[in-house]
Amino acid sequence: MDKWFNSKWFVRGVSLAFAILLYVFVFFETTSIQSNQSRVPSATNAVQVLEQVPVDIRMDSDKYVVSGVPDHVTVTLEGPNSVLIPAARQQNFTVFVDLTDLEEGNHEVDIEYEKLPDDLNIYIEPKTISIGIEERASAEFPVELEYINIEELPFGYELGDITIDPETITVTSSRSLIDQIAIVKVFVDVEGLTESINKREVPVNVYDSQGNGLDIRTEPERVVISVNIDNPSKEVNVTVETINELPEGLEIENMTVDRETVEVFASSDLLEELDEVQTEPIDLSEITSSGPVTVKLATPEDVSIEGEEVTVTLELTQTKIFEDLDINIENLGEEELVDLSDEASTNILTIIGDESIVKELTEEDFNLYIDVEGLGVGEHLVPILIDGPEDVLDDLETELENEEITIIIS
């Protein structure tokens, strides 16, 4: 080994080898730095990042459709401010994918650009994308309308006729995607809705058989809908319901309602079966006089009524019986005598009439009598007459147990 280091040719060879290695290292390091500089913005240049730059697709769109191409990409521009700022502001360059020479199938393609000034460098993210090309197909689908929050539709309102314009839409896409389409829908929120919808524009939604939304373009993308909101109503009769009996001596002469009919609101099906609305029962055992009674209406389920109460006016008649009223004799001559049996000397008077009048009457208000004027001596059959308050007697019905009696004048 010492001999080698003492040899000048050995030392020269080793030195030459080190020189070659050093050259190779410096060469590749410089190349690497230059390569990185082509991909990483230089510190000496300005940088501008542009978001949401649209991507053009170049292909035979009449024959094929493509999936996997992003609508937008992020573009970073690097270069002198004098060139960079106008280019970033105007964005007069184009970012695109060129698929013109590709057939059906899956492909890896680069996103390209053009019309960019030579003084600028461009970095696109993503640079490479995976795309699928399929044959273009078209199909028509009917548009269905689905209501949202239908349980929140105000009480008494119902959904009527609907119109959708147009009633069908066209989907143009790949055959495989079109085959996934199960239903095309538009949605209308009817919560709190009391007025009809007139020509509202709504977006079209496309779903597969599992109810998953499909990101697919339709023609048109929106349709116009109109929905009638109805509030069906009907005039029906009011029927007064009663329970129990009036107190003894009272009868209902007449009963009237301030509203003989009311307007009811319900679904059309319910209205067809509804002919009357009853009141809550009036307990007659608690009624002691004529007059108005306010009573609630018995509203059927799923029905609303304009006004919850009615006023029922009761006109009562009262029957009052006066027993053992004495029968008086009038126009008897001074020398005449009238013979009455004990049984015929009294009578029973029944008074029937307006409760408000009858309840105030007493037996002192009536006088039972016979008129013997002009009758001679002998046996006679005479009527029993009634005398009472002049202002009410004509309005009362009176009944006597015995309307006539037999008398003997001597």
QUIGIGI-V415770 format. One record per residue. N is the residue number from 1. SS is DSSP state (@ for helix, = for strand, . for the rest). OMEGA is omega as a letter, one per 40 degrees, with the letter a starting at -180 (none if undefined). BURIAL is 1 if it has 9 or more other C-alpha atoms within 8 Angstrom, else 0. Layout:
n	ss	omega	burial
N	SS	OMEGA	BURIAL
N	SS	OMEGA	BURIAL
This chain:
n	ss	omega	burial
1	.	i	0
2	@	a	0
3	@	a	0
4	@	a	0
5	@	i	1
6	@	a	0
7	.	a	0
8	@	i	0
9	@	i	0
10	@	i	1
11	@	i	1
12	@	i	0
13	@	i	0
14	@	a	0
15	@	i	0
16	@	a	0
17	@	i	0
18	@	a	0
19	@	i	0
20	@	i	0
21	@	i	0
22	@	a	0
23	@	a	0
24	@	a	0
25	@	a	0
26	@	a	0
27	@	a	0
28	@	i	0
29	@	i	0
30	@	i	0
31	@	i	0
32	@	i	0
33	@	i	0
34	@	i	0
35	@	i	0
36	@	a	0
37	@	i	1
38	@	a	0
39	@	a	0
40	.	a	0
41	.	i	1
42	.	a	0
43	.	a	0
44	.	a	0
45	.	i	1
46	=	a	1
47	=	i	1
48	=	i	1
49	=	a	0
50	=	i	1
51	=	i	0
52	=	i	0
53	=	a	1
54	=	a	0
55	.	i	1
56	=	i	0
57	=	i	0
58	=	a	1
59	.	i	0
60	.	a	0
61	.	i	0
62	.	a	0
63	.	a	0
64	=	i	1
65	=	a	1
66	=	i	1
67	=	i	0
68	.	i	0
69	.	i	1
70	.	i	0
71	.	a	0
72	=	i	1
73	=	i	1
74	=	a	1
75	=	i	1
76	=	i	1
77	=	i	1
78	=	i	1
79	=	i	1
80	.	a	1
81	@	a	0
82	@	i	0
83	@	a	1
84	@	a	1
85	@	i	1
86	@	a	1
87	@	i	1
88	@	a	1
89	@	a	0
90	@	a	0
91	.	a	0
92	.	i	0
93	.	a	1
94	=	i	1
95	=	a	1
96	=	i	1
97	=	a	1
98	=	a	1
99	.	a	0
100	.	a	0
101	.	a	0
102	.	i	0
103	.	i	0
104	.	i	1
105	=	i	0
106	=	a	0
107	=	i	0
108	=	a	0
109	=	i	1
110	=	i	0
111	.	a	1
112	=	i	0
113	=	i	1
114	=	a	0
115	.	i	0
116	.	i	1
117	.	a	0
118	.	a	0
119	.	a	0
120	.	i	1
121	=	a	0
122	=	i	0
123	=	a	1
124	=	i	1
125	=	e	0
126	.	i	0
127	.	a	0
128	=	a	0
129	=	i	1
130	=	a	1
131	=	i	1
132	=	a	1
133	=	i	1
134	=	i	1
135	=	a	1
136	=	i	1
137	=	i	1
138	=	i	1
139	=	i	0
140	=	a	0
141	=	i	1
142	=	a	0
143	=	i	1
144	=	i	0
145	=	i	0
146	=	a	0
147	=	i	1
148	=	i	1
149	.	a	1
150	@	i	1
151	@	i	0
152	@	i	0
153	.	a	1
154	.	a	1
155	.	i	0
156	.	i	1
157	.	i	1
158	=	a	1
159	=	a	0
160	=	a	0
161	=	i	0
162	=	i	0
163	=	i	0
164	=	a	1
165	=	e	0
166	.	a	0
167	.	i	0
168	=	i	0
169	=	i	1
170	=	i	1
171	=	i	1
172	=	a	1
173	=	i	1
174	=	a	1
175	@	a	1
176	@	a	0
177	@	i	0
178	@	i	1
179	.	i	0
180	.	a	0
181	.	i	1
182	.	a	0
183	=	i	1
184	=	a	1
185	=	i	1
186	=	a	1
187	=	i	1
188	=	i	0
189	=	a	0
190	.	i	1
191	.	i	1
192	.	a	0
193	.	i	1
194	.	i	0
195	.	a	0
196	.	i	1
197	=	a	1
198	=	i	0
199	=	i	0
200	=	i	0
201	=	a	0
202	=	a	1
203	=	i	0
204	.	i	1
205	=	a	1
206	=	a	1
207	=	i	1
208	.	a	1
209	.	i	1
210	.	a	0
211	.	i	0
212	.	i	0
213	=	i	0
214	.	i	1
215	.	a	0
216	.	a	0
217	.	i	0
218	=	i	1
219	=	e	0
220	.	i	0
221	.	i	0
222	=	i	1
223	=	a	1
224	=	a	1
225	=	i	1
226	=	a	1
227	=	i	1
228	=	i	1
229	=	a	1
230	=	i	1
231	.	a	1
232	.	i	1
233	=	a	1
234	=	i	0
235	=	i	0
236	=	a	1
237	=	i	1
238	=	i	1
239	=	a	0
240	.	i	1
241	.	i	1
242	=	i	0
243	=	i	0
244	.	a	0
245	.	i	0
246	.	i	1
247	.	a	1
248	.	i	0
249	.	a	0
250	=	i	1
251	=	i	0
252	=	i	1
253	=	a	0
254	=	i	0
255	=	a	1
256	=	i	0
257	=	a	1
258	.	i	0
259	.	a	0
260	.	i	0
261	=	i	0
262	=	i	1
263	=	i	1
264	=	a	1
265	=	i	1
266	.	i	1
267	.	a	1
268	@	a	0
269	@	i	0
270	@	a	0
271	@	i	1
272	@	a	0
273	@	a	0
274	.	a	0
275	.	a	0
276	=	i	0
277	=	a	1
278	=	i	1
279	=	i	1
280	.	a	1
281	.	i	0
282	=	a	1
283	=	a	1
284	@	a	1
285	@	i	1
286	@	a	0
287	.	a	1
288	.	a	0
289	.	i	0
290	.	i	1
291	=	a	0
292	=	i	0
293	=	i	0
294	=	a	0
295	=	i	1
296	=	i	1
297	=	i	1
298	.	a	0
299	.	i	1
300	.	i	0
301	.	i	0
302	.	i	0
303	.	i	1
304	=	a	1
305	=	i	1
306	.	a	0
307	.	a	0
308	.	a	0
309	=	i	0
310	=	i	1
311	=	i	1
312	=	i	1
313	=	a	1
314	=	i	1
315	=	a	1
316	=	i	1
317	=	a	1
318	=	i	1
319	=	i	1
320	=	a	1
321	=	i	0
322	=	a	1
323	=	i	0
324	=	i	0
325	=	i	1
326	=	i	1
327	=	a	1
328	=	a	0
329	=	i	1
330	=	i	1
331	.	i	0
332	.	i	1
333	.	a	0
334	.	a	0
335	.	a	0
336	.	i	1
337	.	i	1
338	=	a	0
339	=	i	0
340	.	i	1
341	.	i	0
342	.	a	0
343	.	a	0
344	.	a	0
345	.	i	1
346	=	a	1
347	=	i	1
348	=	a	1
349	=	i	1
350	=	i	1
351	=	i	1
352	=	i	1
353	=	a	1
354	=	a	1
355	@	a	1
356	@	i	0
357	@	a	1
358	@	a	1
359	.	a	0
360	.	a	0
361	.	i	0
362	.	a	0
363	@	i	0
364	@	a	0
365	@	a	0
366	.	i	1
367	=	i	1
368	=	a	1
369	=	i	1
370	=	a	1
371	=	a	1
372	.	a	1
373	.	i	0
374	.	i	0
375	.	i	0
376	.	a	0
377	.	i	0
378	=	a	0
379	=	a	0
380	=	i	1
381	=	a	0
382	=	i	1
383	=	i	0
384	.	a	1
385	=	a	0
386	=	i	0
387	=	a	0
388	.	a	0
389	.	a	0
390	@	a	0
391	@	a	0
392	@	a	0
393	@	a	1
394	.	a	0
395	.	a	0
396	.	i	1
397	=	a	1
398	=	i	0
399	=	i	0
400	=	i	1
401	.	i	0
402	.	a	0
403	.	i	0
404	=	i	0
405	=	i	1
406	=	a	1
407	=	i	1
408	=	i	1
409	=	i	1
410	.	none	0
